[in-house]
Amino acid sequence: MTRILFVCHGNICRSTMAQFVMEELVRRAGRESEFLVDSAATSSEELGNPPHRGTVAKLRAEGVPVGRHRARRVTRDEYAGWDHIIYMDAENARGLSRILGGDPDGKVSRLLDWTSRPGDVADPWYTGDFDATYRDVLEGCEALLAAL
């Protein structure tokens, strides 16, 4: 089983969106038994909060089921338990480095680096543009699934 953890700053917008999109892509491909997908934050600001209402609205509009989720923070002890730890932007990379203390097994990558257009996933917390975030997340998750 391939274990994937998506990570962003608060775990209420981008990483949660990526979790649910990836779960749906895996389901549609009939590969549910091959993957375990979760998400987490690098900060403690949103701990215990549900997904952002903009994330929920966009996922529902796209026909992506929104599961039960509460924001949580990734821990150093989790490193060994994941095959891929996938972050959304440079700030997340710095946070993960601080929390994990490094990436000796090469498990950490940026979501859009799996695509033909590497870069940061648009952050709707600042822009309010959940459409742009969804486009980035979908493209990244499709490329990741194809690679795996």
C-alpha positions as CSV (number, residue, x, y, z in Angstrom):
1,M,0.0,0.0,0.0
2,T,1.3,3.5,-0.9
3,R,0.8,6.0,1.9
4,I,0.5,9.6,0.9
5,L,0.4,12.6,3.3
6,F,-0.5,16.0,1.8
7,V,0.7,19.0,3.8
8,C,0.0,22.7,3.9
9,H,0.1,25.5,6.5
10,G,-3.3,25.1,8.2
11,N,-4.7,21.8,6.9
12,I,-8.1,23.4,6.1
13,C,-7.7,24.5,2.4
14,R,-5.1,23.0,0.1
15,S,-3.9,19.8,1.8
16,T,-7.4,18.9,2.7
17,M,-8.5,19.5,-0.9
18,A,-5.6,17.4,-2.2
19,Q,-6.6,14.6,0.2
20,F,-10.2,14.4,-1.0
21,V,-9.3,14.9,-4.7
22,M,-6.7,12.1,-4.5
23,E,-9.1,9.8,-2.7
24,E,-11.7,10.4,-5.4
25,L,-9.2,9.8,-8.3
26,V,-8.0,6.6,-6.6
27,R,-11.7,5.5,-6.2
28,R,-12.5,6.3,-9.8
29,A,-9.5,4.3,-10.9
30,G,-10.6,1.3,-8.8
31,R,-7.4,1.4,-6.9
32,E,-8.6,2.1,-3.3
33,S,-6.9,-0.9,-1.9
34,E,-3.5,0.5,-3.1
35,F,-3.5,3.8,-1.3
36,L,-3.9,5.4,2.1
37,V,-4.3,9.2,1.9
38,D,-4.3,11.8,4.7
39,S,-3.4,15.4,5.2
40,A,-1.8,17.6,7.9
41,A,-0.6,21.1,8.7
42,T,2.8,22.6,9.5
43,S,1.2,25.0,11.9
44,S,-1.0,24.7,14.9
45,E,-3.3,27.7,14.0
46,E,-6.3,25.7,12.8
47,L,-6.0,22.5,14.9
48,G,-9.3,20.8,15.2
49,N,-11.1,22.9,12.6
50,P,-13.0,21.4,9.7
51,P,-12.1,22.0,6.1
52,H,-12.6,25.7,5.0
53,R,-16.0,26.4,3.6
54,G,-14.5,27.5,0.3
55,T,-12.8,24.1,0.0
56,V,-15.9,22.2,0.8
57,A,-18.0,24.3,-1.7
58,K,-15.5,23.8,-4.5
59,L,-15.2,20.1,-4.0
60,R,-18.9,19.6,-3.9
61,A,-19.3,21.7,-7.1
62,E,-16.8,19.3,-8.7
63,G,-18.5,16.2,-7.5
64,V,-15.7,15.3,-5.1
65,P,-17.0,13.8,-1.8
66,V,-15.8,15.6,1.3
67,G,-15.0,13.2,4.1
68,R,-14.8,13.9,7.8
69,H,-11.7,15.8,8.7
70,R,-10.3,17.9,11.4
71,A,-7.0,19.9,11.0
72,R,-4.0,18.3,12.6
73,R,-0.3,19.0,12.7
74,V,2.3,16.6,11.2
75,T,4.8,15.2,13.7
76,R,8.4,14.1,13.3
77,D,7.4,10.6,14.4
78,E,5.2,10.2,11.3
79,Y,8.0,10.4,8.8
80,A,8.7,6.7,8.8
81,G,5.0,5.9,8.2
82,W,4.6,7.7,4.9
83,D,5.9,6.9,1.4
84,H,5.2,10.4,0.1
85,I,4.9,13.6,2.1
86,I,3.7,16.2,-0.4
87,Y,3.6,19.9,0.3
88,M,2.0,22.8,-1.5
89,D,4.5,25.7,-1.4
90,A,8.0,26.9,-0.3
91,E,6.7,28.0,3.2
92,N,5.4,24.4,3.7
93,A,8.8,23.0,2.7
94,R,10.5,25.1,5.4
95,G,7.9,24.1,8.0
96,L,8.3,20.4,7.1
97,S,12.1,20.7,7.3
98,R,11.8,22.2,10.8
99,I,9.3,19.6,12.0
100,L,10.9,16.5,10.4
101,G,14.5,17.5,10.8
102,G,15.3,16.5,7.2
103,D,14.3,14.1,4.5
104,P,16.9,11.3,4.5
105,D,14.7,8.9,2.4
106,G,13.6,11.4,-0.2
107,K,9.9,11.2,0.6
108,V,9.2,14.9,0.6
109,S,8.1,16.7,-2.6
110,R,6.1,19.6,-3.8
111,L,2.7,18.6,-5.5
112,L,3.2,20.6,-8.7
113,D,6.7,19.2,-9.1
114,W,4.9,16.0,-10.2
115,T,3.6,17.9,-13.2
116,S,5.1,19.5,-16.3
117,R,4.7,23.0,-14.7
118,P,6.5,22.9,-11.3
119,G,5.6,25.6,-8.8
120,D,3.5,26.4,-5.8
121,V,-0.2,25.5,-5.4
122,A,-2.3,28.7,-5.4
123,D,-3.2,29.5,-1.8
124,P,-6.9,30.5,-1.5
125,W,-6.5,31.7,2.1
126,Y,-5.0,34.9,0.6
127,T,-6.7,35.0,-2.8
128,G,-10.2,33.5,-2.1
129,D,-9.8,31.8,-5.5
130,F,-10.6,28.2,-4.8
131,D,-11.0,27.5,-8.6
132,A,-7.3,28.2,-9.2
133,T,-6.4,26.0,-6.2
134,Y,-8.6,23.2,-7.4
135,R,-7.0,23.3,-10.9
136,D,-3.5,23.1,-9.3
137,V,-4.5,20.3,-6.9
138,L,-6.3,18.3,-9.6
139,E,-3.4,18.6,-12.0
140,G,-0.9,17.6,-9.3
141,C,-2.9,14.7,-8.0
142,E,-3.5,13.3,-11.5
143,A,0.2,13.5,-12.3
144,L,1.0,11.8,-8.9
145,L,-1.4,9.0,-9.5
146,A,-0.1,8.4,-13.0
147,A,3.4,8.3,-11.7
148,L,2.5,5.8,-9.0
